[in-house]
């Protein structure tokens, strides 16, 4: 059995009911937050994440598939939403971070991907001095119930994200773009590898396609995404503010 860990996770293992887990202290962030300039966002997060972050689409397989992400910085390894080791409390914290150290992972058995996802945990968080998630009868304890709810809802929401991204790609609505700007210090910034919806192409869709975008809630996400692109200016302001403070 092969388990593929999500981006940023180290070694994950299945969570068993007899495991004890060292739960992170409130406000503690996983290490990967300190070295990334974008983080995945899911379908339902668009309406809140668009207020704080530029939301764009990226592809890791040369355009065969796309996924939405929130842009966190203007250079590799730059997260402008961290301050003194904590996430800025004034902005939305993506579910990708909130679920850590747990996740639901894809499993390959004899090189065949299984349909069901497996609840896993970062191996380093398994600790005999940690907390139990289930009682002696295997029933979920109160502390585990909201964690499991987040994991299952987030995984279902990721599937909706994949469907949305596939529709946008199939309809030919995504176009590559780059963010080019200069900082107050005159430093040139050039962020590439991003895709956005070409709003002009919406008018060329047929009635069935437009109806499908509205029916599946994708149209609302399109405009949340387009409005969010104005947040690139706020990223520049954040960068300038950190430079002035540092």
Secondary structure in CASP SS format (residue, H / E / C, confidence):
PFRMAT SS
TARGET T0000
AUTHOR 0000-0000-0000
METHOD secondary structure of the structure
MODEL  1
X C 1.00
X E 1.00
X E 1.00
X E 1.00
X C 1.00
X C 1.00
X C 1.00
X C 1.00
X C 1.00
X C 1.00
X C 1.00
X E 1.00
X E 1.00
X E 1.00
X C 1.00
X C 1.00
X C 1.00
X C 1.00
X C 1.00
X E 1.00
X E 1.00
X C 1.00
X C 1.00
X C 1.00
X C 1.00
X C 1.00
X C 1.00
X C 1.00
X C 1.00
X C 1.00
X H 1.00
X H 1.00
X H 1.00
X H 1.00
X H 1.00
X C 1.00
X C 1.00
X E 1.00
X E 1.00
X E 1.00
X C 1.00
X C 1.00
X H 1.00
X H 1.00
X H 1.00
X H 1.00
X H 1.00
X H 1.00
X H 1.00
X C 1.00
X C 1.00
X C 1.00
X C 1.00
X E 1.00
X E 1.00
X E 1.00
X E 1.00
X E 1.00
X C 1.00
X C 1.00
X C 1.00
X C 1.00
X C 1.00
X C 1.00
X C 1.00
X C 1.00
X E 1.00
X E 1.00
X E 1.00
X E 1.00
X E 1.00
X C 1.00
X C 1.00
X C 1.00
X C 1.00
X C 1.00
X C 1.00
X C 1.00
X C 1.00
X C 1.00
X C 1.00
X E 1.00
X E 1.00
X C 1.00
X C 1.00
X E 1.00
X E 1.00
X C 1.00
X C 1.00
X C 1.00
X C 1.00
X C 1.00
X C 1.00
X C 1.00
X H 1.00
X H 1.00
X H 1.00
X H 1.00
X C 1.00
X C 1.00
X C 1.00
X E 1.00
X E 1.00
X E 1.00
X E 1.00
X E 1.00
X E 1.00
X E 1.00
X E 1.00
X C 1.00
X C 1.00
X E 1.00
X E 1.00
X C 1.00
X C 1.00
X C 1.00
X C 1.00
X E 1.00
X E 1.00
X E 1.00
X E 1.00
X E 1.00
X H 1.00
X H 1.00
X H 1.00
X E 1.00
X C 1.00
X C 1.00
X C 1.00
X C 1.00
X E 1.00
X E 1.00
X C 1.00
X E 1.00
X C 1.00
X C 1.00
X C 1.00
X C 1.00
X C 1.00
X E 1.00
X C 1.00
X H 1.00
X H 1.00
X H 1.00
X H 1.00
X H 1.00
X H 1.00
X H 1.00
X H 1.00
X H 1.00
X H 1.00
X H 1.00
X H 1.00
X H 1.00
X H 1.00
X H 1.00
X H 1.00
X H 1.00
X H 1.00
X H 1.00
X H 1.00
X H 1.00
X H 1.00
X H 1.00
X H 1.00
X H 1.00
X H 1.00
X H 1.00
X H 1.00
X H 1.00
X C 1.00
X C 1.00
X C 1.00
X E 1.00
X E 1.00
X E 1.00
X E 1.00
X E 1.00
X E 1.00
X E 1.00
X E 1.00
X E 1.00
X C 1.00
X C 1.00
X C 1.00
X C 1.00
X C 1.00
X E 1.00
X E 1.00
X E 1.00
X E 1.00
X E 1.00
X E 1.00
X E 1.00
X E 1.00
X E 1.00
X E 1.00
X C 1.00
X H 1.00
X H 1.00
X H 1.00
X H 1.00
X H 1.00
X H 1.00
X C 1.00
X C 1.00
X H 1.00
X H 1.00
X H 1.00
X H 1.00
X H 1.00
X H 1.00
X H 1.00
X H 1.00
X H 1.00
X C 1.00
X C 1.00
X H 1.00
X H 1.00
X H 1.00
X H 1.00
X H 1.00
X H 1.00
X H 1.00
X H 1.00
X H 1.00
X H 1.00
X H 1.00
X C 1.00
X C 1.00
X H 1.00
X H 1.00
X H 1.00
X H 1.00
X H 1.00
X H 1.00
X H 1.00
X H 1.00
X H 1.00
X H 1.00
X H 1.00
X H 1.00
X H 1.00
X H 1.00
X H 1.00
X C 1.00
END
